[in-house]
């Protein structure tokens, strides 16, 4: 179902599918290091759920020619749609995400398929923590001073943000570089979540600059959102 739909995308979204089973170990690792590809799960929780069953059959990655629009196939969910690029233009990234996802959804509906959706819970995904919008808007940001500050966790909590390493879930930050994203999926619209990240990251950068100059950040502490 997915591959014919993805193969119909054109323009800036035109791309190609790469099956995991046809890649060499070196090719897989390079894509993983570049944050383009998922790795085989090692978490006991994910393994117990059957996520690695028949690995790597029917799994792969589709991406456009610019590698700014990607779709992971049969990782944790049937599809994971990703829009990404270097720099700080979150608006452009989000617009590409919305355009691509809308086109994919339209192509699915033309074949009488649609994403699972509940009027109360929103979109239904494999992990309960993703119920609702299913949207995670994240940035890789270097915070060598703030990342070590005792109030870093509290700042993120008040901004309704979460952090992890750039290697993914349950990884530590390396070199002070964090993957910062929205903590919520439910209760907010997609636009609100993206704006929350944009506003929050702007404040984190301001705090980092203060600490770099040896100044206090107490007056910048945000109120709980």
C-alpha positions as protocol buffer text, in pm:
chain_id: "A"
residue {
  index: 1
  type: UNK
  ca { x: 0 y: 0 z: 0 }
}
residue {
  index: 2
  type: UNK
  ca { x: 270 y: 248 z: 104 }
}
residue {
  index: 3
  type: UNK
  ca { x: 523 y: 204 z: -175 }
}
residue {
  index: 4
  type: UNK
  ca { x: 285 y: 279 z: -467 }
}
residue {
  index: 5
  type: UNK
  ca { x: 163 y: 590 z: -282 }
}
residue {
  index: 6
  type: UNK
  ca { x: 515 y: 713 z: -208 }
}
residue {
  index: 7
  type: UNK
  ca { x: 618 y: 637 z: -565 }
}
residue {
  index: 8
  type: UNK
  ca { x: 344 y: 874 z: -684 }
}
residue {
  index: 9
  type: UNK
  ca { x: 493 y: 1177 z: -508 }
}
residue {
  index: 10
  type: UNK
  ca { x: 646 y: 1434 z: -739 }
}
residue {
  index: 11
  type: UNK
  ca { x: 825 y: 1768 z: -738 }
}
residue {
  index: 12
  type: UNK
  ca { x: 1039 y: 1832 z: -430 }
}
residue {
  index: 13
  type: UNK
  ca { x: 892 y: 1518 z: -270 }
}
residue {
  index: 14
  type: UNK
  ca { x: 995 y: 1282 z: -551 }
}
residue {
  index: 15
  type: UNK
  ca { x: 1218 y: 1007 z: -417 }
}
residue {
  index: 16
  type: UNK
  ca { x: 1306 y: 641 z: -388 }
}
residue {
  index: 17
  type: UNK
  ca { x: 1258 y: 344 z: -153 }
}
residue {
  index: 18
  type: UNK
  ca { x: 1550 y: 153 z: -3 }
}
residue {
  index: 19
  type: UNK
  ca { x: 1478 y: -188 z: 152 }
}
residue {
  index: 20
  type: UNK
  ca { x: 1668 y: -264 z: 471 }
}
residue {
  index: 21
  type: UNK
  ca { x: 1746 y: -620 z: 365 }
}
residue {
  index: 22
  type: UNK
  ca { x: 1925 y: -498 z: 51 }
}
residue {
  index: 23
  type: UNK
  ca { x: 2162 y: -263 z: 235 }
}
residue {
  index: 24
  type: UNK
  ca { x: 2513 y: -349 z: 345 }
}
residue {
  index: 25
  type: UNK
  ca { x: 2600 y: -309 z: 713 }
}
residue {
  index: 26
  type: UNK
  ca { x: 2816 y: -10 z: 624 }
}
residue {
  index: 27
  type: UNK
  ca { x: 2532 y: 158 z: 433 }
}
residue {
  index: 28
  type: UNK
  ca { x: 2291 y: 101 z: 720 }
}
residue {
  index: 29
  type: UNK
  ca { x: 2531 y: 241 z: 979 }
}
residue {
  index: 30
  type: UNK
  ca { x: 2606 y: 550 z: 771 }
}
residue {
  index: 31
  type: UNK
  ca { x: 2234 y: 627 z: 738 }
}
residue {
  index: 32
  type: UNK
  ca { x: 2186 y: 570 z: 1112 }
}
residue {
  index: 33
  type: UNK
  ca { x: 2478 y: 801 z: 1196 }
}
residue {
  index: 34
  type: UNK
  ca { x: 2327 y: 1067 z: 968 }
}
residue {
  index: 35
  type: UNK
  ca { x: 1993 y: 1033 z: 1156 }
}
residue {
  index: 36
  type: UNK
  ca { x: 1819 y: 911 z: 841 }
}
residue {
  index: 37
  type: UNK
  ca { x: 1756 y: 550 z: 938 }
}
residue {
  index: 38
  type: UNK
  ca { x: 1631 y: 351 z: 1236 }
}
residue {
  index: 39
  type: UNK
  ca { x: 1833 y: 76 z: 1402 }
}
residue {
  index: 40
  type: UNK
  ca { x: 1724 y: -271 z: 1510 }
}
residue {
  index: 41
  type: UNK
  ca { x: 1550 y: -237 z: 1851 }
}
residue {
  index: 42
  type: UNK
  ca { x: 1734 y: -359 z: 2160 }
}
residue {
  index: 43
  type: UNK
  ca { x: 1487 y: -244 z: 2427 }
}
residue {
  index: 44
  type: UNK
  ca { x: 1330 y: -543 z: 2610 }
}
residue {
  index: 45
  type: UNK
  ca { x: 993 y: -365 z: 2592 }
}
residue {
  index: 46
  type: UNK
  ca { x: 1009 y: -326 z: 2214 }
}
residue {
  index: 47
  type: UNK
  ca { x: 1143 y: -678 z: 2164 }
}
residue {
  index: 48
  type: UNK
  ca { x: 862 y: -823 z: 2379 }
}
residue {
  index: 49
  type: UNK
  ca { x: 608 y: -638 z: 2166 }
}
residue {
  index: 50
  type: UNK
  ca { x: 734 y: -817 z: 1855 }
}
residue {
  index: 51
  type: UNK
  ca { x: 888 y: -510 z: 1693 }
}
residue {
  index: 52
  type: UNK
  ca { x: 1195 y: -704 z: 1576 }
}
residue {
  index: 53
  type: UNK
  ca { x: 1000 y: -1002 z: 1444 }
}
residue {
  index: 54
  type: UNK
  ca { x: 1125 y: -1124 z: 1104 }
}
residue {
  index: 55
  type: UNK
  ca { x: 1380 y: -841 z: 1099 }
}
residue {
  index: 56
  type: UNK
  ca { x: 1464 y: -690 z: 850 }
}
residue {
  index: 57
  type: UNK
  ca { x: 1186 y: -819 z: 620 }
}
residue {
  index: 58
  type: UNK
  ca { x: 939 y: -558 z: 485 }
}
residue {
  index: 59
  type: UNK
  ca { x: 1131 y: -274 z: 648 }
}
residue {
  index: 60
  type: UNK
  ca { x: 1301 y: 16 z: 484 }
}
residue {
  index: 61
  type: UNK
  ca { x: 1330 y: 387 z: 426 }
}
residue {
  index: 62
  type: UNK
  ca { x: 1191 y: 609 z: 154 }
}
residue {
  index: 63
  type: UNK
  ca { x: 1331 y: 958 z: 108 }
}
residue {
  index: 64
  type: UNK
  ca { x: 1316 y: 1238 z: -144 }
}
residue {
  index: 65
  type: UNK
  ca { x: 1620 y: 1330 z: -351 }
}
residue {
  index: 66
  type: UNK
  ca { x: 1721 y: 1607 z: -109 }
}
residue {
  index: 67
  type: UNK
  ca { x: 1686 y: 1381 z: 197 }
}
residue {
  index: 68
  type: UNK
  ca { x: 1459 y: 1640 z: 360 }
}
residue {
  index: 69
  type: UNK
  ca { x: 1143 y: 1427 z: 353 }
}
residue {
  index: 70
  type: UNK
  ca { x: 1166 y: 1070 z: 477 }
}
residue {
  index: 71
  type: UNK
  ca { x: 930 y: 784 z: 556 }
}
residue {
  index: 72
  type: UNK
  ca { x: 1033 y: 494 z: 779 }
}
residue {
  index: 73
  type: UNK
  ca { x: 838 y: 182 z: 688 }
}
residue {
  index: 74
  type: UNK
  ca { x: 754 y: -84 z: 949 }
}
residue {
  index: 75
  type: UNK
  ca { x: 980 y: 45 z: 1224 }
}
residue {
  index: 76
  type: UNK
  ca { x: 770 y: 94 z: 1540 }
}
residue {
  index: 77
  type: UNK
  ca { x: 462 y: 200 z: 1344 }
}
residue {
  index: 78
  type: UNK
  ca { x: 364 y: 108 z: 989 }
}
residue {
  index: 79
  type: UNK
  ca { x: 480 y: 452 z: 878 }
}
residue {
  index: 80
  type: UNK
  ca { x: 679 y: 730 z: 1037 }
}
residue {
  index: 81
  type: UNK
  ca { x: 681 y: 1048 z: 830 }
}
residue {
  index: 82
  type: UNK
  ca { x: 977 y: 1282 z: 885 }
}
residue {
  index: 83
  type: UNK
  ca { x: 1061 y: 1628 z: 757 }
}
residue {
  index: 84
  type: UNK
  ca { x: 1409 y: 1754 z: 843 }
}
residue {
  index: 85
  type: UNK
  ca { x: 1684 y: 1991 z: 737 }
}
residue {
  index: 86
  type: UNK
  ca { x: 1982 y: 2179 z: 877 }
}
residue {
  index: 87
  type: UNK
  ca { x: 1935 y: 2534 z: 1003 }
}
residue {
  index: 88
  type: UNK
  ca { x: 1663 y: 2700 z: 1202 }
}
residue {
  index: 89
  type: UNK
  ca { x: 1378 y: 2734 z: 953 }
}
residue {
  index: 90
  type: UNK
  ca { x: 1115 y: 2536 z: 1144 }
}
residue {
  index: 91
  type: UNK
  ca { x: 836 y: 2690 z: 934 }
}
residue {
  index: 92
  type: UNK
  ca { x: 977 y: 2543 z: 614 }
}
residue {
  index: 93
  type: UNK
  ca { x: 1025 y: 2202 z: 777 }
}
residue {
  index: 94
  type: UNK
  ca { x: 668 y: 2200 z: 909 }
}
residue {
  index: 95
  type: UNK
  ca { x: 519 y: 2315 z: 578 }
}
residue {
  index: 96
  type: UNK
  ca { x: 699 y: 2033 z: 396 }
}
residue {
  index: 97
  type: UNK
  ca { x: 576 y: 1785 z: 658 }
}
residue {
  index: 98
  type: UNK
  ca { x: 215 y: 1899 z: 619 }
}
residue {
  index: 99
  type: UNK
  ca { x: 229 y: 1901 z: 238 }
}
residue {
  index: 100
  type: UNK
  ca { x: 385 y: 1556 z: 216 }
}
residue {
  index: 101
  type: UNK
  ca { x: 163 y: 1397 z: 477 }
}
residue {
  index: 102
  type: UNK
  ca { x: -152 y: 1542 z: 317 }
}
residue {
  index: 103
  type: UNK
  ca { x: -52 y: 1401 z: -21 }
}
residue {
  index: 104
  type: UNK
  ca { x: 22 y: 1057 z: 124 }
}
residue {
  index: 105
  type: UNK
  ca { x: -310 y: 1054 z: 309 }
}
residue {
  index: 106
  type: UNK
  ca { x: -497 y: 1153 z: -9 }
}
residue {
  index: 107
  type: UNK
  ca { x: -329 y: 874 z: -205 }
}
residue {
  index: 108
  type: UNK
  ca { x: -423 y: 625 z: 67 }
}
residue {
  index: 109
  type: UNK
  ca { x: -785 y: 738 z: 70 }
}
residue {
  index: 110
  type: UNK
  ca { x: -803 y: 695 z: -307 }
}
residue {
  index: 111
  type: UNK
  ca { x: -728 y: 326 z: -243 }
}
residue {
  index: 112
  type: UNK
  ca { x: -981 y: 310 z: 45 }
}
residue {
  index: 113
  type: UNK
  ca { x: -717 y: 316 z: 320 }
}
residue {
  index: 114
  type: UNK
  ca { x: -677 y: 572 z: 596 }
}
residue {
  index: 115
  type: UNK
  ca { x: -483 y: 634 z: 916 }
}
residue {
  index: 116
  type: UNK
  ca { x: -645 y: 500 z: 1233 }
}
residue {
  index: 117
  type: UNK
  ca { x: -816 y: 788 z: 1414 }
}
residue {
  index: 118
  type: UNK
  ca { x: -1044 y: 815 z: 1716 }
}
residue {
  index: 119
  type: UNK
  ca { x: -1262 y: 1122 z: 1785 }
}
residue {
  index: 120
  type: UNK
  ca { x: -1157 y: 1122 z: 2152 }
}
residue {
  index: 121
  type: UNK
  ca { x: -794 y: 1007 z: 2138 }
}
residue {
  index: 122
  type: UNK
  ca { x: -690 y: 1136 z: 1797 }
}
residue {
  index: 123
  type: UNK
  ca { x: -449 y: 931 z: 1589 }
}
residue {
  index: 124
  type: UNK
  ca { x: -383 y: 580 z: 1719 }
}
residue {
  index: 125
  type: UNK
  ca { x: -18 y: 478 z: 1720 }
}
residue {
  index: 126
  type: UNK
  ca { x: 173 y: 180 z: 1857 }
}
residue {
  index: 127
  type: UNK
  ca { x: 306 y: 361 z: 2165 }
}
residue {
  index: 128
  type: UNK
  ca { x: 37 y: 514 z: 2393 }
}
residue {
  index: 129
  type: UNK
  ca { x: 263 y: 815 z: 2454 }
}
residue {
  index: 130
  type: UNK
  ca { x: 210 y: 917 z: 2090 }
}
residue {
  index: 131
  type: UNK
  ca { x: -171 y: 910 z: 2098 }
}
residue {
  index: 132
  type: UNK
  ca { x: -326 y: 1234 z: 1979 }
}
residue {
  index: 133
  type: UNK
  ca { x: -138 y: 1428 z: 1715 }
}
residue {
  index: 134
  type: UNK
  ca { x: 143 y: 1172 z: 1696 }
}
residue {
  index: 135
  type: UNK
  ca { x: 368 y: 1471 z: 1627 }
}
residue {
  index: 136
  type: UNK
  ca { x: 719 y: 1516 z: 1766 }
}
residue {
  index: 137
  type: UNK
  ca { x: 883 y: 1842 z: 1658 }
}
residue {
  index: 138
  type: UNK
  ca { x: 1247 y: 1839 z: 1760 }
}
residue {
  index: 139
  type: UNK
  ca { x: 1571 y: 2030 z: 1712 }
}
residue {
  index: 140
  type: UNK
  ca { x: 1934 y: 1940 z: 1774 }
}
residue {
  index: 141
  type: UNK
  ca { x: 2074 y: 2221 z: 1985 }
}
residue {
  index: 142
  type: UNK
  ca { x: 2409 y: 2271 z: 2160 }
}
residue {
  index: 143
  type: UNK
  ca { x: 2367 y: 2375 z: 2523 }
}
residue {
  index: 144
  type: UNK
  ca { x: 2701 y: 2306 z: 2694 }
}
residue {
  index: 145
  type: UNK
  ca { x: 2631 y: 2539 z: 2988 }
}
residue {
  index: 146
  type: UNK
  ca { x: 2255 y: 2512 z: 3032 }
}
residue {
  index: 147
  type: UNK
  ca { x: 2274 y: 2135 z: 2984 }
}
residue {
  index: 148
  type: UNK
  ca { x: 2478 y: 2111 z: 3305 }
}
residue {
  index: 149
  type: UNK
  ca { x: 2272 y: 2365 z: 3499 }
}
residue {
  index: 150
  type: UNK
  ca { x: 2072 y: 2239 z: 3796 }
}
residue {
  index: 151
  type: UNK
  ca { x: 1757 y: 2410 z: 3668 }
}
residue {
  index: 152
  type: UNK
  ca { x: 1772 y: 2267 z: 3315 }
}
residue {
  index: 153
  type: UNK
  ca { x: 1518 y: 1995 z: 3387 }
}
residue {
  index: 154
  type: UNK
  ca { x: 1279 y: 2239 z: 3554 }
}
residue {
  index: 155
  type: UNK
  ca { x: 1308 y: 2484 z: 3263 }
}
residue {
  index: 156
  type: UNK
  ca { x: 1216 y: 2211 z: 3015 }
}
residue {
  index: 157
  type: UNK
  ca { x: 927 y: 2095 z: 3231 }
}
residue {
  index: 158
  type: UNK
  ca { x: 780 y: 2446 z: 3248 }
}
residue {
  index: 159
  type: UNK
  ca { x: 815 y: 2486 z: 2872 }
}
residue {
  index: 160
  type: UNK
  ca { x: 648 y: 2146 z: 2818 }
}
residue {
  index: 161
  type: UNK
  ca { x: 959 y: 2023 z: 2639 }
}
residue {
  index: 162
  type: UNK
  ca { x: 1169 y: 1710 z: 2675 }
}
residue {
  index: 163
  type: UNK
  ca { x: 1533 y: 1627 z: 2601 }
}
residue {
  index: 164
  type: UNK
  ca { x: 1733 y: 1327 z: 2489 }
}
residue {
  index: 165
  type: UNK
  ca { x: 2057 y: 1255 z: 2308 }
}
residue {
  index: 166
  type: UNK
  ca { x: 2079 y: 1289 z: 1932 }
}
residue {
  index: 167
  type: UNK
  ca { x: 2108 y: 909 z: 1911 }
}
residue {
  index: 168
  type: UNK
  ca { x: 1741 y: 867 z: 1999 }
}
residue {
  index: 169
  type: UNK
  ca { x: 1535 y: 753 z: 2297 }
}
residue {
  index: 170
  type: UNK
  ca { x: 1733 y: 667 z: 2612 }
}
residue {
  index: 171
  type: UNK
  ca { x: 2060 y: 807 z: 2474 }
}
residue {
  index: 172
  type: UNK
  ca { x: 2274 y: 1066 z: 2652 }
}
residue {
  index: 173
  type: UNK
  ca { x: 2377 y: 1399 z: 2502 }
}
residue {
  index: 174
  type: UNK
  ca { x: 2728 y: 1407 z: 2355 }
}
residue {
  index: 175
  type: UNK
  ca { x: 2927 y: 1729 z: 2348 }
}
residue {
  index: 176
  type: UNK
  ca { x: 2641 y: 1922 z: 2502 }
}
residue {
  index: 177
  type: UNK
  ca { x: 2416 y: 1858 z: 2199 }
}
residue {
  index: 178
  type: UNK
  ca { x: 2057 y: 1771 z: 2289 }
}
residue {
  index: 179
  type: UNK
  ca { x: 1752 y: 1667 z: 2091 }
}
residue {
  index: 180
  type: UNK
  ca { x: 1481 y: 1894 z: 2236 }
}
residue {
  index: 181
  type: UNK
  ca { x: 1118 y: 1836 z: 2143 }
}
residue {
  index: 182
  type: UNK
  ca { x: 758 y: 1879 z: 2259 }
}
residue {
  index: 183
  type: UNK
  ca { x: 664 y: 1661 z: 2557 }
}
residue {
  index: 184
  type: UNK
  ca { x: 292 y: 1651 z: 2469 }
}
residue {
  index: 185
  type: UNK
  ca { x: 103 y: 1480 z: 2189 }
}
residue {
  index: 186
  type: UNK
  ca { x: -249 y: 1511 z: 2334 }
}
residue {
  index: 187
  type: UNK
  ca { x: -433 y: 1828 z: 2426 }
}
residue {
  index: 188
  type: UNK
  ca { x: -273 y: 2062 z: 2171 }
}
residue {
  index: 189
  type: UNK
  ca { x: -295 y: 2108 z: 1796 }
}
residue {
  index: 190
  type: UNK
  ca { x: 1 y: 2036 z: 1568 }
}
residue {
  index: 191
  type: UNK
  ca { x: 56 y: 2409 z: 1512 }
}
residue {
  index: 192
  type: UNK
  ca { x: 51 y: 2478 z: 1885 }
}
residue {
  index: 193
  type: UNK
  ca { x: 308 y: 2205 z: 1951 }
}
residue {
  index: 194
  type: UNK
  ca { x: 547 y: 2335 z: 1686 }
}
residue {
  index: 195
  type: UNK
  ca { x: 511 y: 2691 z: 1814 }
}
residue {
  index: 196
  type: UNK
  ca { x: 579 y: 2566 z: 2167 }
}
residue {
  index: 197
  type: UNK
  ca { x: 909 y: 2421 z: 2048 }
}
residue {
  index: 198
  type: UNK
  ca { x: 1003 y: 2735 z: 1853 }
}
residue {
  index: 199
  type: UNK
  ca { x: 934 y: 2964 z: 2150 }
}
residue {
  index: 200
  type: UNK
  ca { x: 1098 y: 2728 z: 2397 }
}
residue {
  index: 201
  type: UNK
  ca { x: 1418 y: 2683 z: 2197 }
}
residue {
  index: 202
  type: UNK
  ca { x: 1445 y: 3060 z: 2157 }
}
residue {
  index: 203
  type: UNK
  ca { x: 1444 y: 3094 z: 2536 }
}
residue {
  index: 204
  type: UNK
  ca { x: 1693 y: 2809 z: 2581 }
}
residue {
  index: 205
  type: UNK
  ca { x: 1936 y: 2986 z: 2346 }
}
residue {
  index: 206
  type: UNK
  ca { x: 1895 y: 3309 z: 2542 }
}
residue {
  index: 207
  type: UNK
  ca { x: 1965 y: 3124 z: 2866 }
}
residue {
  index: 208
  type: UNK
  ca { x: 2272 y: 2956 z: 2717 }
}
residue {
  index: 209
  type: UNK
  ca { x: 2412 y: 3294 z: 2612 }
}
residue {
  index: 210
  type: UNK
  ca { x: 2357 y: 3430 z: 2964 }
}
residue {
  index: 211
  type: UNK
  ca { x: 2540 y: 3137 z: 3123 }
}
residue {
  index: 212
  type: UNK
  ca { x: 2821 y: 3164 z: 2868 }
}
residue {
  index: 213
  type: UNK
  ca { x: 2878 y: 3518 z: 2993 }
}
residue {
  index: 214
  type: UNK
  ca { x: 2868 y: 3404 z: 3356 }
}
residue {
  index: 215
  type: UNK
  ca { x: 2532 y: 3571 z: 3423 }
}
residue {
  index: 216
  type: UNK
  ca { x: 2225 y: 3450 z: 3612 }
}
residue {
  index: 217
  type: UNK
  ca { x: 1921 y: 3304 z: 3436 }
}
residue {
  index: 218
  type: UNK
  ca { x: 1683 y: 3340 z: 3732 }
}
residue {
  index: 219
  type: UNK
  ca { x: 1492 y: 3629 z: 3571 }
}
residue {
  index: 220
  type: UNK
  ca { x: 1443 y: 3422 z: 3255 }
}
residue {
  index: 221
  type: UNK
  ca { x: 1278 y: 3129 z: 3430 }
}
residue {
  index: 222
  type: UNK
  ca { x: 948 y: 3068 z: 3247 }
}
residue {
  index: 223
  type: UNK
  ca { x: 609 y: 3025 z: 3409 }
}
residue {
  index: 224
  type: UNK
  ca { x: 451 y: 2680 z: 3386 }
}
residue {
  index: 225
  type: UNK
  ca { x: 263 y: 2644 z: 3056 }
}
